[in-house]
C-alpha cells in the first residue's frame, strides 16, 4: 500500500512537473510573441507576417525590385537563384520609366485564412502589371493581370479599372512568394508602396463632381450647336459643335472613373492617350476654324484668311501624323510642335483684335478668358469649388454662346434686308411704267418752260409801256439768254432719258434687273437735273415777275452780293442781245463779310440795274468815239465800312460834265438822245436809297479829249449798318 502510494506520488510529481514546464513554455512563448517582429526568417528569406485582424498592410519595406532594361527576362529567369542578389529595396518616389520592365518581389505569411483580398499599387498608374503567386518551392500556382492599358477581358478584377489591383488569397500559415512585372508605355509612373487590403474597407473613389457637371453641360451645348447648324446651315454652329464635342470627350477621358475607356474602347485602352491628344489638339484647331466663320474673317481680311487656312491645314496634317505614330508605336512624340501653332494663334488673336467688330471682341474675350484660367491652373490655383481648366473652358464656351446669339440676331437682320432687296427687285419690273410717267412729267416741264418764255416776252411788252418800269426792257434779252441755258439742259436730258428708257425696255425683256436698276438710276439722276434747271428757269421768271410787281414795302434779308451779281449779268446779256457788237470787261469785288441785309429787294434791285445800265451806255458811247486802244470796263464792288454798307458801280466811260452832275437826280432829266431814256431812272433810284435811310453818291472824271485814259464815273450806294 505504501509502494502504491509512493508510485502515485511519483506520478503526480511527474505530471505536476510537465504542467509546470508547459506553463513556463507558454509564458515565455507569450512574451516572445509579444516582442516578435512581424517578419520571420524562412530559409534566409524576408517574409511579411500578415495578421488577418489588420485590414490594411503596407508592404513597402518588404518589397525588392529588379530593373530589366533589355526587357528580356521571364518569370522563369526571375525565380531562379541567379537573380536573388540583384533585387534591391524600393527607393522612395521611384518612377518606372516607359519601355523598361521592372520586377518586384516579396513574400507574405498569413496568420489566418485570406480570401480575395486586394494586392494593389494604389497611387501608381501603370500600363501593364502581371502578378505571379508562387509557393515556398517557387512553383507558380496562380497568375493575374491588371493595368490601365490591359484589355478589359484580360483583367482579373474588372471593376474600377483605374486601380492596379489583383486578388490575393492564402491559407493560415501559408507562405506565398509574389512577383510583379511592371511595364509602361507613353509616360512614366510612380512605383508607390504595395498594399494588401481587405475589400471590406474599399477604396477612396476620386469623383470630381465639377468636372462631371461641366463636361455634361458642354456636351449639351454641343448637341444644341449641331441642332442649330441643321436648321440654319451656318458653319459657325457646325465647328462650334465639333469644338464643344471634342472638349467634352477630352474631359470624359480625364475622368477618374475612366468612363470613355469603359464605354468605347474597353479592349483597346492603349488608344486612350492618342485619342486624348487628338481631342485636345483637335479642339484647338476646330476652335481656330470656328473663329474664322464666327467673325466672318474672309470679309475682314482675305490675306489673313488665306494664311489661317494654310496654317490650319499644316496643323491638321501634323496632328493626324502624330496621332498615327502614337496609336501604332505607343509613344508620345513631338508634343512641342503644337506650342509653335499655339504661339501663331496668339499672334492671330493680336492681329484680329484691331478689327472694329463686335464678333471679333466676343472671340478675343473668350480666348483671353480661357488663357487666364490656364495660367491659374499652371500656378495651382485650385479649390474644391474652382477647378481652373474646366471652369475656364465652360466660361469661354458660355461667352461664345452669347456671341452666337448675337450673330443669330445679325443674321436675322440680314435676312430682313435680303427680303427688302427681293421685294425691290420685284418692283423693278414696274419701273418701265414709272419711267414713262417721268417722261411725261419731263415733257410737261419742258412745255411749262416754253410757256414761261412766251409769258416773259409778253410781260416785257407790258413793262415797256410803263415809264417807271422802263428799265425792265433792258433785262428782257438778258433774262431770255439766262433762261435759254436751263431750257437747253431740259432738252438735252429729255433726249438722253428717251434713249435710256429704250435701253431699259430691252433689259427688262432680257430679265437683267440689275442693269434695269442702273438705267433707272440714270433716268432718275437726269430727271433731278431736268427738275433743277426747270426750277432755275422758274426762279428767273419769278424774279422778273417780282421785279415787275409793285413794291410791298416790306424789308427782308437779302444777299446783296448775289443781287448785284445777278443784275450785272442780266443787264450785260440783255445789251449783248440787242447789240452783238457790244463787248465790255466785267469786274467784281464782293465783300463776303457783309452777309444778308434787310432791304426791299425789288427796289434796291431797280437801283442797281439803273446804275449798271447807265454804266454800259457810257462805255458804249466812248467805244464808238475811240475804237482803238480802249477796253470798255464796268466794275461792281461791295464793301462793309464800319456801320455802313457800300455798293459801287464804276465805268471807264467819258464821265459826266460838272454842269450836268448837279441835275442828274432831277426827274425827267437825261443826257441820252430822245427815245433812249425817260429821265426817271436816277431820280427814282435816289428816292429808293433815301427811303432806305441811305445815300447815293457820284464821282466822275470828265474830259472832252478822246485820248485821255483816266475817265469814268462811280456811283456809290451807301446803306446804314442799322439795316443789317
C-alpha positions as CSV (number, residue, x, y, z in Angstrom):
1,X,0.0,0.0,0.0
2,X,2.9,2.2,0.8
3,X,4.6,1.3,-2.5
4,X,1.4,2.1,-4.4
5,X,1.1,5.4,-2.7
6,X,4.7,6.1,-3.4
7,X,4.2,5.3,-7.0
8,X,1.2,7.5,-7.3
9,X,3.1,10.3,-5.6
10,X,5.9,9.9,-8.0
11,X,3.5,10.0,-11.0
12,X,1.8,13.0,-9.5
13,X,5.1,14.8,-9.2
14,X,5.9,14.0,-12.9
15,X,2.6,15.3,-14.1
16,X,2.9,18.4,-12.0
17,X,6.4,18.9,-13.5
18,X,5.0,18.6,-17.0
19,X,2.3,21.1,-16.2
20,X,4.9,23.4,-14.7
21,X,7.1,23.1,-17.8
22,X,4.2,23.7,-20.1
23,X,3.2,26.8,-18.2
24,X,6.8,28.1,-18.3
25,X,7.0,27.4,-22.1
26,X,3.6,29.1,-22.6
27,X,4.7,32.1,-20.5
28,X,7.9,32.6,-22.5
29,X,6.1,31.9,-25.7
30,X,3.7,34.6,-25.0
31,X,6.5,37.0,-24.1
32,X,8.4,36.1,-27.3
33,X,5.2,36.5,-29.4
34,X,4.7,40.0,-27.9
35,X,8.2,41.0,-28.8
36,X,8.5,39.1,-32.1
37,X,8.7,41.4,-35.2
38,X,6.3,41.0,-38.0
39,X,8.8,39.1,-40.1
40,X,10.3,35.7,-39.7
41,X,13.3,34.1,-41.3
42,X,12.3,31.3,-43.5
43,X,15.1,29.8,-45.5
44,X,17.0,33.1,-45.5
45,X,14.0,35.0,-47.0
46,X,12.5,38.2,-45.6
47,X,8.8,37.4,-45.2
48,X,6.0,39.8,-44.2
49,X,3.8,38.4,-41.4
50,X,0.2,39.4,-42.3
51,X,-2.1,39.5,-39.3
52,X,-5.6,38.9,-40.7
53,X,-7.1,41.0,-37.9
54,X,-5.5,44.1,-39.6
55,X,-7.3,45.2,-42.7
56,X,-4.6,47.3,-44.4
57,X,-0.9,46.3,-44.7
58,X,1.9,48.4,-46.1
59,X,4.4,46.1,-47.9
60,X,6.9,48.7,-49.0
61,X,9.7,47.7,-46.6
62,X,9.3,44.0,-47.6
63,X,9.4,44.6,-51.4
64,X,12.5,44.5,-53.6
65,X,13.0,45.5,-57.2
66,X,15.0,44.5,-60.2
67,X,15.3,46.6,-63.4
68,X,15.2,44.7,-66.7
69,X,16.3,47.5,-69.1
70,X,16.5,45.0,-72.0
71,X,13.0,43.6,-71.4
72,X,14.3,40.0,-71.9
73,X,13.7,38.3,-68.6
74,X,10.9,35.9,-68.0
75,X,9.3,34.7,-64.8
76,X,11.3,31.5,-65.1
77,X,14.5,33.5,-65.1
78,X,13.5,35.7,-62.2
79,X,12.6,32.8,-59.8
80,X,15.9,31.2,-60.4
81,X,18.5,31.8,-57.7
82,X,20.7,33.6,-60.2
83,X,18.8,36.9,-59.7
84,X,18.1,36.8,-55.9
85,X,21.1,39.0,-55.2
86,X,20.1,41.5,-57.9
87,X,16.9,42.5,-56.2
88,X,17.3,45.8,-54.3
89,X,15.0,47.7,-51.9
90,X,12.4,50.0,-53.5
91,X,13.6,53.6,-53.2
92,X,11.3,56.4,-52.1
93,X,9.4,58.1,-55.0
94,X,10.8,55.7,-57.5
95,X,9.5,56.2,-61.1
96,X,9.0,53.5,-63.7
97,X,10.2,54.8,-67.0
98,X,8.3,53.8,-70.2
99,X,9.5,50.9,-72.3
100,X,11.6,49.4,-69.4
101,X,10.5,46.3,-67.4
102,X,10.5,46.4,-63.6
103,X,10.3,43.3,-61.4
104,X,9.0,43.4,-57.8
105,X,9.4,40.6,-55.3
106,X,8.0,39.9,-51.8
107,X,6.9,37.0,-49.6
108,X,3.8,37.0,-47.4
109,X,3.0,34.7,-44.4
110,X,-0.7,34.9,-43.2
111,X,-1.9,34.2,-39.6
112,X,-5.3,33.2,-40.8
113,X,-7.2,32.4,-43.9
114,X,-7.5,35.2,-46.5
115,X,-9.9,35.1,-49.4
116,X,-9.8,37.6,-52.3
117,X,-8.1,40.4,-50.6
118,X,-6.6,43.1,-52.8
119,X,-2.9,43.4,-53.6
120,X,-2.6,46.8,-55.2
121,X,-0.3,49.7,-56.1
122,X,-2.8,52.4,-55.2
123,X,-1.0,55.6,-56.3
124,X,0.8,54.2,-59.3
125,X,-0.9,54.2,-62.7
126,X,0.9,51.6,-64.7
127,X,0.2,50.3,-68.1
128,X,0.8,46.6,-67.7
129,X,1.1,44.7,-64.4
130,X,1.5,40.9,-64.4
131,X,1.4,39.1,-61.0
132,X,2.6,35.6,-60.2
133,X,2.0,33.8,-56.9
134,X,4.5,31.0,-56.1
135,X,4.6,28.5,-53.3
136,X,7.6,28.1,-50.9
137,X,9.4,26.0,-53.5
138,X,8.9,28.6,-56.2
139,X,6.3,26.8,-58.2
140,X,3.8,29.1,-60.0
141,X,0.4,28.4,-58.5
142,X,-1.5,31.4,-60.0
143,X,-1.1,34.3,-62.4
144,X,-3.2,37.5,-62.6
145,X,-3.1,40.7,-64.6
146,X,-4.0,44.4,-64.2
147,X,-3.0,47.8,-65.6
148,X,-4.8,50.7,-67.4
149,X,-3.5,49.5,-70.8
150,X,-4.6,45.9,-70.3
151,X,-7.8,45.0,-72.3
152,X,-10.9,44.7,-70.1
153,X,-11.3,41.0,-70.8
154,X,-7.8,40.2,-69.6
155,X,-8.1,41.9,-66.3
156,X,-8.5,39.8,-63.2
157,X,-10.6,42.5,-61.4
158,X,-12.7,44.3,-64.0
159,X,-14.5,46.8,-61.7
160,X,-12.9,50.3,-61.4
161,X,-10.2,49.6,-63.9
162,X,-8.1,52.6,-62.9
163,X,-6.8,50.8,-59.8
164,X,-3.8,48.5,-60.3
165,X,-5.1,45.6,-58.2
166,X,-5.3,41.8,-58.2
167,X,-6.8,39.2,-55.8
168,X,-4.8,37.7,-53.0
169,X,-5.9,34.5,-51.2
170,X,-3.9,32.4,-48.8
171,X,-4.4,29.8,-46.1
172,X,-3.4,30.2,-42.5
173,X,0.3,29.6,-42.0
174,X,0.9,29.6,-45.8
175,X,3.9,31.5,-47.3
176,X,3.3,33.0,-50.8
177,X,6.0,34.4,-52.9
178,X,4.7,37.3,-55.1
179,X,6.4,38.5,-58.3
180,X,5.1,41.6,-60.2
181,X,6.2,42.6,-63.7
182,X,5.5,46.3,-64.4
183,X,5.8,47.7,-67.9
184,X,4.7,51.2,-69.1
185,X,4.1,52.9,-72.4
186,X,3.6,56.5,-73.4
187,X,4.6,58.0,-70.0
188,X,6.3,57.2,-66.7
189,X,4.5,56.2,-63.5
190,X,5.4,56.2,-59.8
191,X,6.2,52.9,-58.1
192,X,4.4,53.6,-54.9
193,X,4.0,51.3,-51.9
194,X,2.3,48.0,-52.4
195,X,-0.6,47.3,-50.1
196,X,-2.5,44.3,-49.0
197,X,-6.1,45.4,-48.3
198,X,-9.3,43.8,-47.1
199,X,-12.0,44.7,-49.7
200,X,-14.3,45.5,-46.7
201,X,-12.6,48.8,-46.3
202,X,-12.9,49.5,-50.0
203,X,-11.1,52.3,-51.6
204,X,-11.4,56.1,-51.9
205,X,-13.3,56.9,-55.0
206,X,-12.0,60.0,-56.7
207,X,-15.2,61.6,-58.1
208,X,-14.8,65.1,-59.5
209,X,-18.4,66.4,-59.5
210,X,-17.4,69.7,-61.0
211,X,-15.6,68.0,-64.0
212,X,-18.6,65.7,-64.5
213,X,-21.2,68.6,-64.4
214,X,-19.1,70.8,-66.7
215,X,-18.4,68.0,-69.1
216,X,-22.2,67.2,-69.3
217,X,-23.1,70.9,-69.8
218,X,-20.5,71.3,-72.6
219,X,-21.9,68.1,-74.3
220,X,-25.5,69.5,-74.1
221,X,-24.2,72.8,-75.7
222,X,-22.5,70.7,-78.5
223,X,-25.8,68.9,-79.2
224,X,-27.7,72.2,-79.4
225,X,-25.0,73.6,-81.7
226,X,-25.5,70.8,-84.2
227,X,-29.2,71.3,-83.9
228,X,-28.8,75.0,-84.9
229,X,-26.5,74.1,-87.7
230,X,-29.0,71.6,-89.1
231,X,-31.7,74.3,-89.3
232,X,-29.7,77.4,-90.1
233,X,-26.8,76.0,-92.2
234,X,-24.4,78.4,-90.5
235,X,-20.9,76.8,-90.4
236,X,-20.0,78.7,-87.2
237,X,-22.5,76.4,-85.4
238,X,-21.0,73.3,-87.0
239,X,-17.5,74.0,-85.9
240,X,-18.6,75.2,-82.5
241,X,-20.5,71.9,-82.1
242,X,-17.4,70.0,-83.1
243,X,-15.2,72.0,-80.7
244,X,-17.5,71.6,-77.7
245,X,-17.9,67.9,-78.5
246,X,-14.1,67.4,-78.5
247,X,-13.9,69.3,-75.3
248,X,-16.5,67.1,-73.6
249,X,-14.7,64.0,-74.8
250,X,-11.5,65.4,-73.6
251,X,-12.9,65.7,-70.0
252,X,-14.5,62.2,-70.4
253,X,-11.1,60.7,-70.9
254,X,-9.7,62.7,-68.0
255,X,-12.4,61.5,-65.6
256,X,-11.0,59.4,-62.8
257,X,-13.5,56.6,-63.3
258,X,-12.4,56.3,-67.0
259,X,-15.9,56.1,-68.5
260,X,-14.6,56.8,-72.0
261,X,-12.4,53.6,-72.0
262,X,-15.1,51.5,-70.4
263,X,-17.8,52.7,-72.9
264,X,-15.9,53.0,-76.1
265,X,-12.6,51.2,-76.2
266,X,-12.6,48.5,-73.4
267,X,-10.5,46.1,-75.4
268,X,-8.2,48.8,-76.8
269,X,-7.3,51.1,-73.9
270,X,-3.9,51.8,-75.5
271,X,-5.8,54.2,-77.8
272,X,-6.9,56.4,-74.8
273,X,-3.8,58.6,-74.8
274,X,-3.6,59.1,-78.6
275,X,-7.3,60.0,-78.6
276,X,-6.7,62.4,-75.7
277,X,-4.0,64.0,-77.8
278,X,-6.3,64.0,-80.8
279,X,-9.2,65.6,-78.9
280,X,-7.1,68.2,-77.1
281,X,-5.2,69.5,-80.1
282,X,-8.1,68.9,-82.4
283,X,-10.2,71.0,-80.1
284,X,-7.7,73.9,-80.6
285,X,-7.8,73.5,-84.3
286,X,-11.6,73.5,-84.5
287,X,-11.6,76.5,-82.2
288,X,-9.5,78.4,-84.7
289,X,-11.7,77.3,-87.6
290,X,-14.8,78.2,-85.7
291,X,-13.3,81.7,-85.2
292,X,-12.9,82.0,-89.0
293,X,-16.6,81.6,-89.6
294,X,-17.7,83.3,-86.4
295,X,-16.0,86.6,-87.1
296,X,-16.5,86.3,-90.9
297,X,-12.7,86.6,-91.4
298,X,-12.9,86.4,-95.3
299,X,-14.9,89.7,-95.2
300,X,-12.5,91.3,-92.8
301,X,-9.2,90.4,-94.4
302,X,-8.7,88.0,-97.3
303,X,-4.9,87.9,-96.7
304,X,-5.2,86.9,-93.1
305,X,-7.9,84.3,-94.0
306,X,-5.6,82.7,-96.6
307,X,-2.7,82.5,-94.0
308,X,-5.1,81.0,-91.5
309,X,-6.2,78.3,-93.9
310,X,-2.7,77.3,-94.7
311,X,-1.5,77.2,-91.1
312,X,-4.6,75.2,-90.0
313,X,-4.1,72.7,-92.8
314,X,-0.5,72.2,-91.8
315,X,-1.6,71.9,-88.1
316,X,-4.2,69.2,-89.1
317,X,-1.7,67.3,-91.1
318,X,0.8,67.3,-88.2
319,X,-2.0,66.2,-85.8
320,X,-3.0,63.3,-87.9
321,X,0.6,62.2,-88.3
322,X,1.4,62.3,-84.6
323,X,-1.8,60.5,-83.8
324,X,-1.0,57.7,-86.1
325,X,2.6,57.5,-84.6
326,X,1.2,57.4,-81.1
327,X,-1.5,54.8,-81.9
328,X,0.9,52.5,-83.8
329,X,4.1,52.9,-81.8
330,X,2.6,53.7,-78.4
331,X,4.9,56.6,-77.9
332,X,4.3,60.3,-77.0
333,X,6.2,62.2,-79.7
334,X,6.8,65.7,-80.7
335,X,4.2,67.4,-78.5
336,X,6.3,70.5,-78.6
337,X,5.4,71.2,-82.2
338,X,1.9,72.2,-81.1
339,X,3.3,75.0,-79.0
340,X,4.5,76.6,-82.2
341,X,1.0,76.6,-83.6
342,X,-0.4,77.9,-80.3
343,X,2.1,80.8,-80.5
344,X,0.9,81.6,-84.0
345,X,-2.6,81.5,-82.8
346,X,-1.8,84.2,-80.2
347,X,-0.3,86.4,-82.9
348,X,-3.6,85.8,-84.8
349,X,-5.6,87.0,-81.8
350,X,-3.5,90.1,-81.5
351,X,-3.9,90.9,-85.2
352,X,-7.7,90.5,-85.4
353,X,-8.2,92.5,-82.2
354,X,-7.6,95.6,-84.3
355,X,-10.7,95.0,-86.3
356,X,-13.7,97.0,-85.1
357,X,-16.2,94.2,-84.9
358,X,-18.4,93.1,-82.0
359,X,-18.0,89.4,-83.1
360,X,-14.2,89.8,-83.0
361,X,-14.5,91.2,-79.5
362,X,-16.5,88.2,-78.4
363,X,-14.0,85.8,-79.9
364,X,-10.9,87.5,-78.4
365,X,-12.7,87.8,-75.0
366,X,-13.5,84.1,-74.9
367,X,-9.9,83.2,-75.8
368,X,-8.5,85.6,-73.1
369,X,-10.8,84.1,-70.5
370,X,-9.5,80.6,-71.2
371,X,-5.9,81.8,-71.2
372,X,-6.5,83.4,-67.8
373,X,-7.7,80.2,-66.2
374,X,-5.0,78.2,-67.9
375,X,-2.5,80.5,-66.1
376,X,-4.4,79.9,-62.8
377,X,-4.1,76.2,-63.4
378,X,-0.3,76.4,-64.1
379,X,0.1,78.2,-60.7
380,X,-2.1,75.5,-59.0
381,X,-4.8,77.9,-58.0
382,X,-7.2,75.1,-57.3
383,X,-10.1,74.8,-54.8
384,X,-13.0,72.3,-54.3
385,X,-15.2,74.9,-56.0
386,X,-12.8,76.2,-58.6
387,X,-11.0,73.8,-61.0
388,X,-9.3,76.3,-63.3
389,X,-9.3,74.2,-66.5
390,X,-12.9,73.1,-66.7
391,X,-14.1,76.4,-65.3
392,X,-12.2,78.4,-67.8
393,X,-13.4,76.1,-70.6
394,X,-17.0,76.5,-69.6
395,X,-16.8,80.3,-69.2
396,X,-15.2,80.5,-72.7
397,X,-17.9,78.4,-74.2
398,X,-20.7,80.5,-72.5
399,X,-19.1,83.7,-73.9
400,X,-19.3,82.1,-77.4
401,X,-22.9,81.0,-76.8
402,X,-23.7,84.7,-76.1
403,X,-21.7,85.7,-79.2
404,X,-23.6,83.1,-81.4
405,X,-26.9,84.5,-80.1
406,X,-25.7,88.0,-81.1
407,X,-24.6,86.6,-84.5
408,X,-28.0,85.0,-84.9
409,X,-29.7,88.4,-84.4
410,X,-27.4,89.9,-87.0
411,X,-28.3,87.1,-89.4
412,X,-32.0,87.8,-88.9
413,X,-31.4,91.4,-89.7
414,X,-29.6,90.4,-92.9
415,X,-32.4,88.1,-93.8
416,X,-34.9,91.0,-93.4
417,X,-32.6,93.2,-95.6
418,X,-32.5,90.4,-98.2
419,X,-36.3,90.3,-98.2
420,X,-36.4,94.0,-98.8
421,X,-33.9,93.7,-101.7
422,X,-36.0,90.9,-103.1
423,X,-39.2,93.0,-102.9
424,X,-37.3,95.8,-104.5
425,X,-36.2,93.6,-107.4
426,X,-39.8,92.6,-107.9
427,X,-40.7,96.3,-108.1
428,X,-38.1,96.8,-110.8
429,X,-40.5,95.1,-113.2
430,X,-42.8,98.1,-112.9
431,X,-40.0,100.7,-113.4
432,X,-40.9,100.9,-117.1
433,X,-44.3,102.4,-116.4
434,X,-42.8,104.7,-113.8
435,X,-40.2,105.8,-116.4
436,X,-43.0,106.6,-118.9
437,X,-44.6,108.8,-116.3
438,X,-41.3,110.5,-115.6
439,X,-41.0,111.2,-119.4
440,X,-44.5,112.7,-119.4
441,X,-43.6,114.9,-116.5
442,X,-40.4,116.0,-118.3
443,X,-42.5,116.9,-121.3
444,X,-44.8,118.9,-119.1
445,X,-41.9,120.8,-117.5
446,X,-40.5,121.5,-121.0
447,X,-43.8,122.9,-122.1
448,X,-44.1,125.0,-119.0
449,X,-40.6,126.4,-119.6
450,X,-41.5,127.3,-123.2
451,X,-44.7,128.9,-122.0
452,X,-42.7,130.8,-119.4
453,X,-40.5,132.2,-122.1
454,X,-43.6,133.4,-124.0
455,X,-45.0,134.8,-120.8
456,X,-41.7,136.6,-120.2
457,X,-41.9,138.3,-123.6
458,X,-45.5,139.3,-123.1
459,X,-44.6,140.8,-119.7
460,X,-41.7,142.6,-121.4
461,X,-44.1,144.4,-123.8
462,X,-46.3,145.4,-120.8
463,X,-43.4,146.7,-118.8
464,X,-42.0,148.8,-121.6
465,X,-45.3,150.7,-121.6
466,X,-44.7,151.8,-118.1
467,X,-42.3,154.7,-117.7
468,X,-41.4,153.7,-114.1
469,X,-40.6,150.1,-115.2
470,X,-38.9,151.1,-118.5
471,X,-35.6,149.7,-117.2
472,X,-37.1,146.3,-117.3
473,X,-36.9,146.4,-121.0
474,X,-33.2,146.3,-120.7
475,X,-33.5,143.0,-118.8
476,X,-35.6,141.1,-121.2
477,X,-32.9,139.9,-123.6
478,X,-30.7,139.0,-120.7
479,X,-33.4,137.0,-119.0
480,X,-34.1,135.3,-122.3
481,X,-30.4,134.5,-122.5
482,X,-30.3,133.2,-118.9
483,X,-33.4,131.1,-119.4
484,X,-32.1,129.6,-122.6
485,X,-29.5,127.7,-120.7
486,X,-31.8,125.7,-118.4
487,X,-34.1,125.1,-121.5
488,X,-31.1,123.6,-123.3
489,X,-30.4,121.3,-120.4
490,X,-34.1,120.2,-120.2
491,X,-34.0,119.4,-124.0
492,X,-30.7,117.5,-123.8
493,X,-31.6,115.4,-120.8
494,X,-35.0,114.7,-122.2
495,X,-33.4,113.2,-125.3
496,X,-30.9,111.2,-123.1
497,X,-33.8,109.8,-121.0
498,X,-35.6,108.8,-124.1
499,X,-32.6,106.7,-125.1
500,X,-32.2,105.3,-121.6
501,X,-35.9,104.2,-121.5
502,X,-35.4,102.4,-124.7
503,X,-32.4,100.5,-123.3
504,X,-34.4,99.8,-120.1
505,X,-37.2,98.2,-122.1
506,X,-34.6,95.9,-123.8
507,X,-33.0,94.9,-120.4
508,X,-36.4,94.2,-118.8
509,X,-37.2,91.9,-121.7
510,X,-33.8,90.1,-121.1
511,X,-34.6,89.9,-117.3
512,X,-31.4,91.8,-116.5
513,X,-32.9,93.6,-113.5
514,X,-29.5,94.7,-112.2
515,X,-28.9,96.7,-115.4
516,X,-32.5,97.9,-115.3
517,X,-31.9,99.2,-111.8
518,X,-28.8,101.0,-113.1
519,X,-30.6,102.6,-116.0
520,X,-33.5,103.6,-113.8
521,X,-30.9,105.3,-111.5
522,X,-29.6,107.2,-114.6
523,X,-33.1,108.3,-115.6
524,X,-33.7,109.4,-112.0
525,X,-30.5,111.4,-111.9
526,X,-31.3,113.1,-115.3
527,X,-34.8,113.8,-114.0
528,X,-33.3,115.5,-111.0
529,X,-31.1,117.6,-113.3
530,X,-34.1,118.5,-115.5
531,X,-36.1,119.4,-112.4
532,X,-33.2,121.6,-111.2
533,X,-32.9,123.5,-114.5
534,X,-36.7,123.8,-114.8
535,X,-36.8,125.3,-111.3
536,X,-33.9,127.6,-112.4
537,X,-36.0,128.9,-115.3
538,X,-38.9,129.2,-113.0
539,X,-36.8,131.2,-110.5
540,X,-35.7,133.6,-113.3
541,X,-39.3,134.1,-114.3
542,X,-40.4,134.6,-110.7
543,X,-37.6,137.0,-110.1
544,X,-38.6,139.0,-113.2
545,X,-42.3,139.0,-112.1
546,X,-41.2,140.1,-108.6
547,X,-39.2,142.9,-110.2
548,X,-42.2,144.0,-112.3
549,X,-44.6,143.9,-109.3
550,X,-45.3,147.0,-107.3
551,X,-43.2,147.0,-104.1
552,X,-44.8,145.7,-101.0
553,X,-42.8,147.9,-98.8
554,X,-41.7,145.0,-96.6
555,X,-38.0,144.6,-96.0
556,X,-36.5,141.1,-96.0
557,X,-33.0,139.6,-95.5
558,X,-31.2,139.7,-98.9
559,X,-27.8,138.7,-100.1
560,X,-26.7,142.0,-101.6
561,X,-23.7,140.4,-103.3
562,X,-25.9,137.9,-105.2
563,X,-28.4,140.6,-106.0
564,X,-25.8,142.9,-107.6
565,X,-24.1,140.0,-109.5
566,X,-27.5,138.8,-110.9
567,X,-28.4,142.2,-112.3
568,X,-24.9,142.7,-113.7
569,X,-25.2,139.6,-115.7
570,X,-28.8,140.2,-116.8
571,X,-28.0,143.7,-117.9
572,X,-24.9,142.7,-119.8
573,X,-26.6,139.8,-121.7
574,X,-29.6,142.0,-122.4
575,X,-27.4,144.6,-124.0
576,X,-25.4,142.0,-125.9
577,X,-28.7,140.5,-127.2
578,X,-29.7,143.9,-128.7
579,X,-26.2,144.8,-130.0
580,X,-24.0,141.9,-130.9
581,X,-21.0,144.2,-131.4
582,X,-21.1,145.4,-127.8
583,X,-18.5,143.9,-125.5
584,X,-17.2,145.0,-122.1
585,X,-15.0,143.7,-119.4
586,X,-16.8,143.0,-116.2
587,X,-15.0,143.3,-112.8
588,X,-16.5,142.4,-109.5
589,X,-15.3,142.5,-105.9
590,X,-17.8,141.4,-103.2
591,X,-17.1,141.6,-99.5
592,X,-18.2,138.3,-98.1
593,X,-18.4,139.6,-94.6
594,X,-21.5,141.6,-95.4
595,X,-23.9,138.7,-95.3
596,X,-27.6,139.4,-95.6
597,X,-29.1,142.8,-95.1
598,X,-32.7,143.8,-94.6
599,X,-33.9,145.7,-97.7
600,X,-36.7,145.7,-100.2
601,X,-35.0,143.6,-102.9
602,X,-37.3,144.8,-105.7
603,X,-36.5,148.4,-105.0
604,X,-32.7,148.1,-104.5
605,X,-32.6,145.8,-107.5
606,X,-34.1,148.5,-109.7
607,X,-31.4,151.0,-108.4
608,X,-28.5,148.7,-109.1
609,X,-30.0,147.8,-112.6
610,X,-30.3,151.5,-113.4
611,X,-26.7,152.2,-112.4
612,X,-25.3,149.3,-114.4
613,X,-27.4,150.1,-117.5
614,X,-26.1,153.7,-117.4
615,X,-22.5,152.4,-117.0
616,X,-22.9,150.1,-120.1
617,X,-24.3,153.1,-122.0
618,X,-21.4,155.3,-121.0
619,X,-18.7,152.8,-122.1
620,X,-20.6,152.1,-125.3
621,X,-20.6,155.7,-126.2
622,X,-16.9,156.1,-125.6
623,X,-16.2,152.9,-127.6
624,X,-17.9,154.5,-130.6
625,X,-15.7,157.6,-130.2
626,X,-12.5,155.7,-129.5
627,X,-12.4,152.4,-131.4
628,X,-8.8,151.6,-130.8
629,X,-6.7,151.4,-127.6
630,X,-9.7,151.4,-125.4
631,X,-11.3,148.5,-123.4
632,X,-14.8,149.1,-122.0
633,X,-14.9,148.1,-118.4
634,X,-17.7,148.1,-115.8
635,X,-17.0,147.2,-112.2
636,X,-19.3,146.4,-109.3
637,X,-18.0,146.3,-105.7
638,X,-19.5,145.8,-102.3
639,X,-17.8,146.7,-99.0
640,X,-18.6,146.9,-95.4
641,X,-17.2,150.1,-93.9
642,X,-17.8,150.3,-90.2
643,X,-21.5,150.9,-89.7
644,X,-22.2,151.3,-93.4
645,X,-22.5,149.0,-96.5
646,X,-21.3,150.4,-99.8
647,X,-22.3,149.2,-103.3
648,X,-20.3,150.8,-106.0
649,X,-20.9,150.8,-109.8
650,X,-17.9,152.1,-111.8
651,X,-17.3,152.6,-115.5
652,X,-14.4,153.9,-117.6
653,X,-16.6,156.0,-120.0
654,X,-16.3,159.6,-120.8
655,X,-17.5,160.7,-117.4
656,X,-20.2,163.3,-116.6
657,X,-19.6,167.0,-117.2
658,X,-19.6,169.1,-114.0
659,X,-22.6,171.2,-115.1
660,X,-24.7,168.0,-115.6
661,X,-23.9,166.3,-112.3
662,X,-26.0,168.8,-110.4
663,X,-29.1,167.9,-112.4
664,X,-28.8,164.1,-112.9
665,X,-31.0,163.3,-109.9
666,X,-33.8,165.6,-111.1
667,X,-36.9,163.9,-112.5
668,X,-37.1,163.6,-116.3
669,X,-33.5,164.9,-116.8
670,X,-31.5,162.8,-119.2
671,X,-28.4,163.2,-121.4
672,X,-29.4,160.4,-123.7
673,X,-30.9,161.1,-127.2
674,X,-34.7,161.3,-127.5
675,X,-36.3,157.9,-127.3
676,X,-33.4,156.2,-125.4
677,X,-34.2,157.5,-121.9
678,X,-37.1,158.6,-119.8
679,X,-35.1,160.7,-117.3
680,X,-36.7,158.8,-114.3
681,X,-34.0,156.2,-113.6
682,X,-31.6,158.1,-111.4
683,X,-34.4,160.2,-109.8
684,X,-36.3,157.0,-108.8
685,X,-33.0,155.4,-107.6
686,X,-32.2,158.4,-105.4
687,X,-35.6,158.3,-103.8
688,X,-35.4,154.5,-103.2
689,X,-32.0,154.8,-101.5
690,X,-33.2,157.7,-99.3
691,X,-36.2,155.7,-98.3
692,X,-33.8,153.0,-97.0
693,X,-32.0,155.7,-94.9
694,X,-29.0,155.7,-97.2
695,X,-27.2,157.9,-99.7
696,X,-26.5,157.8,-103.4
697,X,-23.2,159.5,-104.3
698,X,-21.5,160.1,-107.7
699,X,-17.9,160.7,-108.6
700,X,-16.7,161.4,-112.1
701,X,-13.7,162.4,-114.2
702,X,-14.6,164.1,-117.4
703,X,-12.6,165.1,-120.4
704,X,-13.5,166.0,-124.0
705,X,-10.3,164.6,-125.3
706,X,-10.8,161.0,-126.7
707,X,-7.2,160.1,-125.9
708,X,-7.3,160.8,-122.2
709,X,-7.2,157.5,-120.4
710,X,-8.3,158.5,-116.9
711,X,-12.0,158.9,-117.3
712,X,-15.1,157.4,-115.8
713,X,-17.9,157.6,-113.3
714,X,-18.6,155.9,-110.0
715,X,-22.0,155.7,-108.3
716,X,-21.9,154.5,-104.7
717,X,-25.0,153.3,-102.7
718,X,-24.5,153.8,-99.0
719,X,-26.8,151.9,-96.7
720,X,-26.7,152.3,-92.9
721,X,-25.5,149.3,-91.0
722,X,-28.6,149.7,-88.9
723,X,-30.5,147.9,-91.7
724,X,-28.4,144.7,-91.2
